Structure formats: structure tokens, C-alpha cells
Amino acid sequence: MRTFVSALLFAAATMVVLTGSPGTADDKKDEKKAAAELDGGYTIVSGQKDGKAIPEGEIKGSLVRFTGDKIVGTDKDKKEFFAATYTIDKAKTPWAIKMTSHQPKESTANGLIKKEGDTITIVYALPGGETPKEFKAGEKQHLFVLKNMNPVPNKFTKE
């Protein structure tokens, strides 16, 4: 199970690094601002691999943390199963993400990512797969839905 979750998170981490050209200083500021919008800890709510749902037992208790330009995944036992750096191309809709994994092995993944409230959806290609064009996992692709563990309360409601 740990191997599957590792592959899953690796795929997610790989997806987080967005594709894009080097660009201007303003482009870099936009990338950092987009990355800051993702900062936080998330639980994996659901996932797909090769177009099929991942059983809840294989992802339950796994966490993903976005910090700056890094993404780290841990399993239910709090053991790190992937680590990557990422970039986001916020000029694209949905945002494009490119992840460079450092654990379990060096690899790059491209995909899409969106944030809606306290939920992040990410889909990315595994090595040898095509970069996704929609939020659905196809062959050699992973998709994950992540829920923020500590959402920021809305200042206009009593929370």
C-alpha cells in the first residue's frame, strides 16, 4: 500500500510543478503568489489512477503539505513518501503545474491544478503519460482531491 500511495503522491507532486517559459520578473511574482495561495496542509479526500477510483483505504490518512515552492506527502504513519518542488503557470486556465520530484526518485510531472475554497484538485501525468487537458485521470495519470485541514475562517461569518 505504501508503494501505491508513494506513486500517487509522486504523481501529485510532479503535477504541481507548472509548465511555462522562464518569463519576466512579474511572471515569477505571479508564480509565487499562486504558490502562496496553495500553502497549507491537506488531506487526500479522493483519487483516481488510470481513470479508476483509488480505494479509500489506500489514501486514508495521507497528507499533502504545500510550503512555498515545495510539496511533501506523508502516509497515515507520517512517513514521507514523496517530496518535490513545483511551479505554477497562473496565466493559464486552469492553472498549469510542473513538479520535479526528489523522492522517491528524480522525475518531472506536468498537469493541471485548481483551488476552489478549501479544496484543491490536481491531475498530472506519470512518466510516459500525456499531460492532462481536463480534471480526469486517463492512462498514466493521477488525480487527487485535497481538502485543507485548517481553512481560514470567513471574516464575515461566525466560525
C-alpha positions as CSV (number, residue, x, y, z in Angstrom):
1,M,0.0,0.0,0.0
2,R,2.8,2.4,0.8
3,T,4.2,1.9,-2.7
4,F,0.9,2.8,-4.2
5,V,0.4,5.9,-2.1
6,S,4.0,6.9,-2.8
7,A,3.3,6.6,-6.6
8,L,0.1,8.6,-6.1
9,L,1.7,11.4,-4.2
10,F,4.7,11.4,-6.5
11,A,2.3,11.9,-9.3
12,A,0.6,14.6,-7.5
13,A,3.9,16.3,-6.6
14,T,5.0,16.0,-10.2
15,M,1.9,17.7,-11.3
16,V,2.3,20.6,-9.0
17,V,5.2,21.9,-10.9
18,L,3.7,24.0,-13.6
19,T,5.0,24.2,-17.1
20,G,5.9,27.6,-18.5
21,S,8.7,29.6,-20.0
22,P,11.2,31.4,-17.8
23,G,9.3,34.7,-18.3
24,T,9.7,38.1,-16.6
25,A,10.1,39.2,-13.0
26,D,6.3,39.8,-13.0
27,D,5.7,36.2,-14.1
28,K,7.9,35.0,-11.2
29,K,5.9,37.2,-8.8
30,D,2.6,35.7,-10.1
31,E,4.0,32.1,-9.7
32,K,5.0,32.9,-6.1
33,K,1.6,34.5,-5.4
34,A,-0.2,31.4,-6.9
35,A,2.0,29.1,-4.8
36,A,1.2,31.1,-1.7
37,E,-2.5,30.5,-2.3
38,L,-1.8,26.8,-2.0
39,D,0.2,26.9,1.2
40,G,-1.1,24.6,3.9
41,G,-1.8,21.1,4.9
42,Y,-4.3,19.0,3.1
43,T,-5.9,15.6,3.5
44,I,-6.5,13.4,0.4
45,V,-10.2,13.1,0.0
46,S,-10.3,11.0,-3.2
47,G,-8.1,10.0,-6.1
48,Q,-8.0,8.3,-9.5
49,K,-5.3,6.4,-11.2
50,D,-5.5,5.4,-14.9
51,G,-9.2,6.6,-14.9
52,K,-10.2,4.3,-12.0
53,A,-11.1,5.4,-8.4
54,I,-8.4,4.7,-5.9
55,P,-9.8,2.7,-2.9
56,E,-10.3,4.9,0.2
57,G,-8.2,2.5,2.3
58,E,-5.2,3.3,0.1
59,I,-5.3,7.0,0.6
60,K,-7.0,7.4,4.0
61,G,-4.7,9.3,6.5
62,S,-2.3,10.5,3.8
63,L,-1.4,14.2,4.0
64,V,0.0,16.7,1.5
65,R,1.7,19.9,2.5
66,F,2.4,22.8,0.2
67,T,5.0,25.3,1.5
68,G,6.5,27.9,-0.8
69,D,7.6,26.0,-3.9
70,K,7.7,22.6,-2.2
71,I,5.2,19.8,-1.8
72,V,5.6,16.9,0.6
73,G,3.4,13.8,1.1
74,T,3.2,11.6,4.1
75,D,1.3,8.4,4.7
76,K,-1.1,7.6,7.6
77,D,2.0,6.6,9.6
78,K,3.5,10.1,9.0
79,K,6.3,8.7,6.8
80,E,7.3,10.9,3.9
81,F,6.7,9.1,0.6
82,F,7.3,11.9,-1.8
83,A,8.9,15.4,-1.9
84,A,9.0,17.8,-4.9
85,T,9.4,21.4,-5.9
86,Y,6.8,22.9,-8.2
87,T,5.9,25.9,-10.3
88,I,2.5,27.1,-11.4
89,D,1.6,28.9,-14.5
90,K,-1.3,31.1,-13.4
91,A,-1.7,32.7,-16.8
92,K,-3.4,29.5,-18.0
93,T,-6.9,28.5,-17.1
94,P,-6.9,26.1,-15.3
95,W,-3.5,26.7,-13.8
96,A,-0.7,24.5,-15.2
97,I,1.6,22.9,-12.7
98,K,5.0,21.3,-13.1
99,M,6.5,19.2,-10.4
100,T,10.1,18.0,-10.0
101,S,10.2,15.1,-7.6
102,H,13.2,14.5,-5.4
103,Q,11.7,11.5,-3.6
104,P,11.1,8.7,-4.1
105,K,13.2,9.4,-7.3
106,E,14.1,12.3,-9.5
107,S,11.3,12.9,-12.1
108,T,9.2,15.6,-13.6
109,A,5.4,15.7,-14.0
110,N,3.1,18.2,-15.7
111,G,-0.6,18.7,-15.0
112,L,-3.4,21.0,-14.0
113,I,-4.4,22.3,-10.6
114,K,-7.3,24.4,-9.3
115,K,-8.3,25.7,-5.9
116,E,-11.9,26.2,-5.0
117,G,-12.4,27.4,-1.4
118,D,-10.5,25.0,0.8
119,T,-10.3,22.3,-1.9
120,I,-7.5,21.6,-4.3
121,T,-7.9,19.3,-7.3
122,I,-4.7,18.2,-9.1
123,V,-4.3,15.9,-12.1
124,Y,-0.9,15.1,-13.6
125,A,0.9,12.7,-15.9
126,L,3.1,9.9,-14.7
127,P,6.3,9.3,-16.6
128,G,5.4,8.3,-20.2
129,G,1.9,9.8,-19.9
130,E,0.4,12.7,-21.7
131,T,-0.1,16.0,-19.8
132,P,-3.8,16.1,-18.8
133,K,-6.2,18.5,-20.6
134,E,-9.1,18.1,-18.1
135,F,-9.6,17.1,-14.5
136,K,-10.0,13.4,-15.1
137,A,-7.2,10.8,-14.8
138,G,-6.6,8.9,-18.0
139,E,-3.9,6.4,-18.8
140,K,-0.6,7.0,-16.9
141,Q,-2.3,9.9,-15.0
142,H,-3.3,10.5,-11.4
143,L,-5.9,12.9,-10.0
144,F,-6.3,13.9,-6.4
145,V,-8.9,16.0,-4.5
146,L,-7.3,17.6,-1.4
147,K,-9.1,19.3,1.5
148,N,-7.4,21.9,3.6
149,M,-7.0,20.8,7.2
150,N,-7.1,24.3,8.6
151,P,-9.2,26.5,6.4
152,V,-9.1,30.2,7.0
153,P,-12.4,31.3,8.6
154,N,-14.5,33.7,6.6
155,K,-14.3,37.0,8.5
156,F,-18.0,37.7,7.6
157,T,-19.4,34.6,9.2
158,K,-19.3,33.3,12.8
159,E,-16.8,30.4,12.7
